């Protein structure tokens, strides 16, 4: 068993950048959902789905912000909590479902 300190290298930075890219992609999806919902006149269903997409985007943004902060402040950050991972996945899947309903 090795007693040497673990050298994480650039892995925390790559993970932080991946969270930023995913957040940017989520932002683009939310903006496109708003555009789709308001294109050709706003309907009640479109507005509700648009508001839901925005709320899901904010939820994902919250999880990503906390994870990016944890990765930036510690050379060896704690593992992502299962509840945060679950929240990120649920927000992403629900936003995709809302976007699919808006398109069709």
N, C-alpha and C positions, 0 to 999 in steps of 0.2 A: 504494500500500500504506500503510495507516494504522499509525502508530507509537504511537497512544494505547493506554493500558492498557485491557484489557477489563473492563467492569463486569458481573459476573455477576448483579447484582440479587438477587432472592430465589430464583433457580433452585436453588442448593445447599440452601436450607432446604426448598423444596418437595420436592426429591428425598429429603432426609432424612425428611421427614414421610411420603412415599410408602413408604419402606422400613419405617417404624414401622407404618403401616396394614397393609402386607402381612404383617408379622410377627404382628400381632394376629390377622389372618384365619387365618394358619397355626396359631396357637395354638388358636383356636376349632375348627378342623378336627381338630387332634390330640386335643383334649378330647372332641369328639363321637365320634371313632374309639374312644377308650377307653370311653366310655359305651356305644357300640354293641357293642363286643367283650365287655363284661361284663354286658350286659343279658340276663336270662334264663339266667344261668349261664355260666361261663367254659369255653370249649372250647380244645383245644390250638391249633387253627388261629387262633381268635380272639385268643388270647394272643400268638402269634407275630406276627400282623399288627399287633396293638396295639403290641408292642415295636418292630416295624419302623417304624410311623408315628411313634413317639416318637423313634427314632433319626434319622429323616429330618427331623423337626421340629428336633431339636438341630442337625443339619447346616445347615439353612436359617437358624436363629437365629445360628449362628456366622458365616456369610457376612454376614448383615444387620448384626450387631453391628460387624464390622470395617468395613463400608461406611459405616454411620452415624458411626462414629468418624472415618473419613477425611474425611467431609463436614463434620464439626463442627470439625475442627482446622485446616483450611486454607481460605483464601478461594478458592483455585483447586485443588481436589483432582485427583489423577490419575484417569484413566479407569478404569473397572471392568475388572479383569483378565479376560481370556477364560476362564480356569479358574474364577474365582469366579462369573462369569455362568453358565457351564455347570453348576457345582455347584448354584446356586440353581434353575436350570430343572429339572435332574434330580431334586432333592429335591421340588420342587413337583409334577412329573408323577408321580413314584413315590408320593408321598403320596396323590394323587388316585386312582391305581390301587388302592392298598391300601384306601382308603375305599370305592371301588366294590365291591371284593371283600367287604368287611365288610357292606355293605348288602344285597348279593344273595347 
